[in-house]
Amino acid sequence: MCGIAGYIGEEQAREIIIDGLKRLEYRGYDSAGVAIAGDKGLQIRKAVGRIENLEKLMAEEPVSGNLGIGHTRWATHGEPTKVNAHPHTNEDGTIAVVHNGIIENYAELRTWLKDEHGVTFKSETDTEVIAHLIGLMYKGDLLEAVFEAVSKLSGAYAIGVVCADEPDRIVAVRNDAPLIVGLGENCNFLASDIPAMLKYCRSIYFIENCETVLITKDEVTIFNAKREKVKRDIYHVTMDADAAEKGGHDHFMIKEIYEQPQGILKTIERRLDENGRVKLDGIKLTRKELSDIERVYIVACGTAYHAGLIGKYAIERFAGIPVEVDIASEFRYRNPFVNAKTLFICISQSGETLDTLMALREAKKKGARVLSIVNVVGSSVARESDDVFYTWAGPEIAVASTKAFTTQMVCLYLLALYMAAENGTLEEGQFTRVMDELKRTPELIREVLSRENAIKKIAKRIYKNENVFFIGRGLDASIAFEGALKLKEISYIHAFAIAAGELKHGTIALLDMDTLVITLASQTALNDKIVSNIKEVKARGAEVISLAKDGAVKIADESDDVIYIPECIDEVAPILAIVPLQLLAYHIAKLRGCDIDKPKNLAKSVTVE
Ligand code: AGP
């Protein structure tokens, strides 16, 4: 998500704004910029990449003034380039705007501004439309111009506006995206979130939806949708800056685990047309091209690879197309059977994993059609793909991938259902059965999260174990692999996953009284099989904790403890089943005093081979 920071007062605005933007880095971004109002009018500085690049630019091309707005951009409309970075201005550069969110009707406004008013656009962004609109409405009163312009916008947005002709005020508007005002001594602040201003003030106003706020250095005036002044209580911030960045959570990982319902909702909602059919925005795969696909290759690393295993099941089950799943670092060296009739799907949260990127290039060289499932707009994998299917999980900061994983699985199900509908391979009622359950997953995951205390209790009991086995069958085997990876990468416990049916082919020799086995048993259709696996494991003296659906009595009878997930269809169970394992890994690592968000030896994006 983007970040906004603004200041008006008696100090130089630039340092305060940059400092505020740095406290918003956790929101994820790929470019940054500032607009400072000084005696030379509005001075705009923008840079791609880290805020340090912007600071370097501002050292080379200094700006000065006591009023300004700044922005860190998480690209949605338009690649992360300097031109697309915020702030955006009107044509004569007298109005500058920073913006969080999406202007849903920006396309028609863009056309109207171009056709009716001859506006020339510099960027691909929706935000630039706002700057031109305000410039058009400006008749000497910035507040009025903003009122008028905003009345033409639809979508979710928070905006900050400054004007060269009125260098003593900031006007800001909130409509769904968060916005707060900080109250200082002879100065005031604007920001998307509390951390940006905690260093300077702890008295704030929360701006509510459809409200506009006029900020001068001595006064803050809030207006409702009817442009009437409203009173607002001052909120006194007590949390420290670190806690504020994590939304009050102790770590980014737990914050992102809790963001999964919202991430799945955003990933699904843009992909259904008015008739409830799947529409793949950003994907140009035509029905004809789809019918020419003879094989699908899914290639990724780590957690993304585990999502690929679920994707194999979904595409084969629904679309009837054979799927190979491969680890990127292996794919590249096995001279794979890839050609123009191959759909190569690469999955990557960061879109910068070098193994995955090199595998993508290998597949392209062999003529494959490349479709990527990525969380970072404009990343290398996204740019080098023929089609991109974004997970709208929002920035994932913790090294351990959680919300990206569940949204990757959702994207793969949507893709499989789309392909099946196009190929006509869906059984009667199958689409509705699966799609309806997929749409229920945010609510089902909220139910899982509400059971966190039960998970904490189990973590307390088992966190001293140094060896933990994860077993499962079918889709549960893939979740067993992901559950083991979560545990090992943040708690440093030796966690080992294996398909339950494979145990007896050697690995079972390791089981004894001290072994803890976590059994994934969410697949109702495989219950009898997994029960016999639990029995064979118990017979060796191991302790068994099973993960099963509410009411799975046979599983419970055979297990020492059970982690329950709400009843759901087998196909969708993996999206739920991973959440208790994420929570379990988190609480075990916390009890073991590990550095949860930045585990030793690991990087969030592995850009080396
Ligand atoms: C998962 O928790 C790990 N951080 C790691 O396995 C990760 O999934 C892998 O490095 C792939 O990263 P990507 O999705 O950004 O390509």
Residues whose N, C-alpha, C, O or C-beta is under 5 A from the ligand:
A	BS01	AGP	C301 G302 T303 A304 I347 S348 Q349 S350 G351 T353 V399 A400 S401 A603 K604 V606
